[in-house]
């Protein structure tokens, strides 16, 4: 699985071939193409499965580098995770990045899950501790931190080198542009990210944020501390008050009050969507201009707004045909 912050391509592709001497003197120009990925939720039931499949079909035509499949804490929805992952692998050309949470799980249980994913054909895992259930004491956990899960994945990878044809799994982790709710300081967050990299993480995806300076500050502090892996920014399309409110409840990250007011006082759905997409595009452009290696969109299984944001960004990644879904 390739999760590269830059995927250079030949800007002169399709042009007439130049003489060998000319090519040697003036190589074809290269252009930077940001990585693109989406987050999807597994269906909660058979009725919502078809909706998820329609969303997958609509997003596939944008040629993302991968799509992430979320997993509930303690993997309570793991059968549904496998269901969506199998659909992606067997019915599409997409690469799944499957979330795996460690809280409340034993090494034996997690090992079975990792091997199951590998046997299914998964080659990318996002290693997460997961949300702590109310009243749960992580001191009794075998895997109280995500770095231990990263180490377990790497250990199983070594044991299954024949299955992987001597290749590697892509292992991602989470990080935070704003301080993690359980973290005492921003510096502690950076130290946690550094330990995840040293344990074997290949890249990190941030929780969503709404101020580009927060992402820039995260990257600056991480690089100063010795973090070298790509840090991919995560974004929520800012089109829905309900979605942004729910996101704040889950993550503690609040959208700007003035933006929420603009959405609430909009004349109708179309104006709300226009305001939200414009704000999302401005935020993403600012972060890309500052050197971000890619764009990760939290879709909430709604493809219309995600596609609206990408159309306005004009990243030059695809020629999208209209999707009648």
N, C-alpha and C positions, 0 to 999 in steps of 0.2 A: 504494500500500500504506500503510495507516495503522497506525503503531506509536506510539500515544499513551499516555503514562503515566496519563492520566485520561480516561475516556470517560463524561462525565456523562449521566445519563438522567433523564427526567421521572418522579419517584417517584409522581406523581398520575395517571399514564397509566391510562386506562380509567375514571376517575372522571367523574361528570357535569360538564359544562362550567359554569364559574362565570361570572357576569356580567362584562362587560368591565371595569367599574370595580373590581370585586373583584380581578380578575387583575392589574390595574395596581398596586393597593395591596399585594397579597400574592402575589408570584410563586410558582409551584409550587416546592417545595423540590427541591434537587439533592442527589445522593449521590455519593460518590467510589467509582468502581469500578476496582479494580486491573487492569492489563493481565495477560493470561494467555497463556503460550506454552509449547511443548514442543520438546525436541530429539529428533530421530529419526536413526537410522543407515540408510543405504541397505542393501539386501539384499546379502549376499556371494555368493549364488547363487540359482538358481531355486527351490530348496527353501525358502529363508527369505523369499522375496518375499511369499508368501501370508501368512506371519506378520506381516510389516510392514504389509500391507494391512489385516489384522484390527485391528491396533493403531491404525492411522489411523482406521478406522471407529469404533472405540470412543472415541477422543479427540475426534472431530469433534462429537459430540453435546454436548460441554461448551462449544462455541462459543468456541474460543480466538481471540485476535487474529491469531496466526500460528503456524506450526510451522517450526522450523529443520531443515534437511537438512544433515548433516555431510559434509565432503569430506576425504579423506586428503591428507597432504602430497604436493606435486607432482601433485595431482589424479590419482593412479594409479587411482582408482575413479570417475572422472568419468562414464563411461557409466552406471554404476549410480546415480549422483547424478541424472543426467538422467532415468533410468527412473522413480525415485521421484517426482521433481519433476513429471514429466509426468502420473503417476497422480494426484497431489494436485490439479493444475490441471484435469485433464479429468474426473475421477471424483468429486471432492468440491467443497465450497464453501470450502475452506481456502485461506489465503494462505501460500505458501512463502517462507521466508527462507533462501536457499541460501548455505552456507559456501563461500568461495573462498580457497584458500591460494596464497601467492606464492613460497614457498621453492623454489629450483631451477627457476624458470620464467622465460621471457623475456617481454618486453613484448608481442611478437607473439602468443605462445601465450595469454597472459592476455587479450589483446584479443579473440581468437577465442572464448574461453570466456565472456567477459562478453556479447558480442554474441549468442552462442548462447542464453544464458539469457534475454536480453531478447526474442529472437525466439520463444522458447518461451512467453513471457508472464510471466516472473519480474519482479517489481518491488521485490524486497528482497534485498540481498546482505550477508552478514556477512564483512567483509574481515579476513583473518587472514594472518599470516606463515606459520604452520604449524610443526610440530615439525621440528627440524633432524635429519636422518639422521646416525647415527654416522659421524664422520670427515669430515663435509661442511664445507667452508669457505665461509661466507656472504660473505666479502669479495669473492668473484667473482660474487656474485649481482647481477642488475639491480634486484631488489626485496628488499633485506635486511630491510626493516621494513614493517609493515602500512600505515603512512601513505602510502607510495608507491603501494600498491595502491588506497587510497582516492582518491588524486589521479587515478590512471588511470581508475577508474570514473567519476569526475566529468567527466573529459575526454571519455570516450566518450558519456556522458549528453548533453553539449552537442552532440556531433556527431550524435546520434540523436534530436534533439528532436522531429522529425516522427514517428518511431516511437512516442515517448512522448506524443504529442499535447501537446507543450510541458509535460509533467509532469516529475516527478523520481523517481529511484530512492530507496528508503529504504536507507541505508548504515549498518550497525552495525559495531562493533568489540568486541574483548575487553578486559577489565580484571580486576584481581585484588584481592580483599579481603585475602588474604595476599600477601606479596611474591612476585613472579615469580621462579622458580628462577634465572634468569640476571641478575636485577636486583641491583645493589649495595645499593640502599636503597629504602625505601617511597617516598621523595620522587622518586626516579628513575621509578618506576612512574607517579606522578601527572604528571610532565613528559611522559612518553610518551603518556599519555591526552590531555593538552592538545594535543600536536602532532597527534594523530589528529583531534581536534575541529576544529582550525584547517585541516586538510587536507580537511575536508568530512564528517566522521562526524556522523550524526544522533542516535545513542544508543549506549550500551555495555551489554554483558551481562557480569556477573562470572563468574569461575570459582566453583565451589561452595565453601562454607565452612561451618563448624559453630559459630561463635561470633557472635551478632548484633552484638557490639561491634566486630568487625572490619569489618563492612559500614558501620556508623555512622561509624567512624573514616575509612574510605575516602572516603565522601561528604563528610565535614567537611573533610578535607584537599583533596579535589578542588575543592570550592566555594571554599575559601580561595585556591587557586591560579588560579581563573578558569574552571574547567570549568563549563559550563552545561547540557550535554546530559543527558538522563535516564540514570541508572545503574540498570539492572535487575538484581536479585539472582538468581543461579542456585542451584538446590537439587537435591540428590540424595536421593530417598526413602531413608530410613535403615533399611531393613528387612532387608538382606542383608549378612552378613559378607563373603561372596565379592565382592559388588559393591563394597562400601566398600574392601576390600583392593585390588581391582583399580584402583579410582579413585585410591587413594593412590599406587600404583605409577606410574600414568600422569601424575598431576598434582603429586605431592609433598604433597598436602593430606590429612592424616590425620583420621579421625573420632576423637572422644574415646575413650580406652581404656575408660572405665567403660561407655560405650554398647556398645562391641564385646563387653565382658564380659557385659552384660545379654542381648545377642542370643545369645551362645554358650551361656549357661546357661539359656536359655528352655526351657520344657517341650516345645515343639513348634512347628511352622510358624505356627499361629494366634497363639500368644503372641508369637513373634518379630515377626510382622506388626503386632500390636497395639502392641508396644513401639516399633517403628520408625516407625509412622505417628504415634503420639503425640509422639515426639521431633521428627519433621519438622514437625508442626503447630505445636508450641511455638516452634520456631525461626522458621518463616515468620511466625507471628503477631507475634513480637517485632520482626521487621524491618518488617512492614507498619505496626505501631503507631508505628514510628520514622519513617514517612514514605516507605517504599519505593514506587515507582510501579507495581510489578507483581511477578509471580511467573513465573519461567522454570524449568521442570522438566526435568532430564536423565532421560529415561525409560528408556534402555538398551533401547528397543523393547519394554518391558513396561508395559502400560497399567493392570494391576490395582492396583498400588501407587499409581500416580499418581492414579487415580480415588479410591482410598481416602483419600489425603491431601486431595484437593479436597472430598470429601464432608464430612470433619471440619472443614475451614476454613469452609465455608458462606459463600462469598463473595457469594451472591445473584446469580450470573451466569446460571444456566441451570436448566431443569427437565429433568433427565436421565431418559430412559427406560432400563429395564434393557437391557443389550446382551448378547445370547447368543453371546459369542465368548470 
